[in-house]
Amino acid sequence: MSTSSSQIGRFAGPSRVIAVAGASGRVGKHVVEGLLSAGFTVIALLRQPSPDLIASFTSSAPSSSKLIPAVINYTSPYALTTLSEKFKEHRVDTVISTLFELDDSLHQVEDVLLDASLASGCVKRFSPSNYAMPVPNTKNIRGCEFKRRIMPKLEKADISWTHFACGIFTNYLASGAPPKANGDLPQAHLNPLNFIINPSAGTAHIPGTGDAPCVFTVVQDVARGVAEACKLKKPWQLNTGWIVGDKMSYNEAVRVLEEVTGRKFTVTHTPLSTFLSRIKPTDTALNAFYVEAMAAFGSGDCDFDDVLGGELKSEGIEWKATSVREFVEEWWGVR
Ligand SMILES: NC(=O)c1ccc[n+]([C@@H]2O[C@H](COP(=O)([O-])OP(=O)(O)OC[C@H]3O[C@@H](n4cnc5c(N)ncnc54)[C@H](OP(=O)(O)O)[C@@H]3O)[C@@H](O)[C@H]2O)c1
């Protein structure tokens, strides 16, 4: 069940203690920082002790928040018991996964996380890793198999759940932009990826016509959105976590970059089938993943509504995300 009427009674109420799986990852670091900034207690689930990472989290966190690191061996036969005991010990009420690996076995790790959440008796909310397009729309991306595998189990589970969808990170539109005077980089903890558009080279290789709408969201807004979703009183539903920073086609995104930088971009459009035929049997799983993901983001699979904004408003929580133009002006405009 996604959200039954019994859950609405049982699981209503904001989160207090949140466990984040994949806290060492690019997106995971942002999610942990967003939750700490909002004053939550965060249990950072890590595979390795990472004192430097923990120190960097705590140095920037407000004193009202608390960070507790927990090292987990997900492949141990005791992983489920260890995790559910950890959840009980810290009274975790929400589990958020930000895991990623191009290996189908990753779904087993999320299975353990979900089973431990259900066994704990205290976890009332669960979010599997996503942070892209709504999971059903990933059907043409083989590397997203682990995201699809957990869905049928979640639909039957007696838990309130959502997956956070945010489109493509707007941050990539400033890959290669110079750092700010304080050292901040546009990509923050992400990779400075040239995804479809290479802004510093002034090129765009767009799959399809480039006219399909696509959601763009700044990663820091995603982290803030996750924290705001944890404040909601109502239970999460499948689409509660759909966050829209801005929505525009890749052709429009190029136009924004051209207007702000005053530079004409060299743009190619490649029919989708030709674009996808670039994947060769000898390609690495990562290369194939990028090509399939670019085709999906460029062809309309990343067009969805801002559900989280509406949910927050309905509970009187203020919400505003950064537009593509605001972000591009911040990083490519005159400083
Ligand atoms: N929309 C976008 O533009 C966009 C861009 C990037 C990512 N994403 C999405 O964001 C999510 C997170 O991606 P990311 O880039 O943050 O990934 P990442 O940096 O590679 O981090 C992956 C995390 O998963 C952990 N992990 C990997 N394999 C594991 C395993 N077998 N068992 C337990 N932990 C494991 C890693 O732990 P260790 O540190 O111990 O290895 C790390 O914490 C993914 O769902 C991805 O698709 C979206």
The ligand as an ORCA input file, in Angstrom:
! r2SCAN-3c Opt
* xyz 0 1
  N      19.516     14.112    -10.941
  C      20.812     14.220    -11.027
  O      21.324     15.127    -11.711
  C      21.672     13.246    -10.253
  C      23.059     13.355    -10.296
  C      23.820     12.509     -9.507
  C      23.199     11.526     -8.740
  N      21.840     11.422     -8.740
  C      21.171     10.378     -7.929
  O      21.462     10.626     -6.567
  C      21.597      9.399     -5.851
  C      22.950      9.383     -5.139
  O      23.979      9.466     -6.123
  P      25.431     10.055     -5.780
  O      25.957     10.675     -7.007
  O      25.376     10.820     -4.527
  O      26.234      8.710     -5.526
  P      27.702      8.555     -4.926
  O      28.373      9.854     -4.733
  O      28.377      7.530     -5.778
  O      27.435      7.958     -3.475
  C      26.931      6.687     -3.348
  C      26.765      6.351     -1.880
  O      26.268      5.003     -1.832
  C      27.147      4.237     -1.007
  N      27.189      2.880     -1.563
  C      27.514      2.532     -2.820
  N      27.420      1.205     -2.963
  C      27.016      0.719     -1.772
  C      26.757     -0.590     -1.279
  N      26.865     -1.671     -2.059
  N      26.394     -0.726     -0.003
  C      26.257      0.355      0.806
  N      26.515      1.629      0.410
  C      26.885      1.792     -0.864
  C      28.492      4.930     -1.075
  O      29.211      4.583      0.095
  P      30.805      4.612      0.151
  O      31.170      6.061      0.323
  O      31.118      3.778      1.341
  O      31.286      4.029     -1.150
  C      28.076      6.387     -1.089
  O      27.770      6.831      0.204
  C      21.433      8.284     -6.880
  O      20.129      7.782     -6.798
  C      21.680      8.980     -8.210
  O      20.981      8.389     -9.280
  C      21.080     12.261     -9.475
*
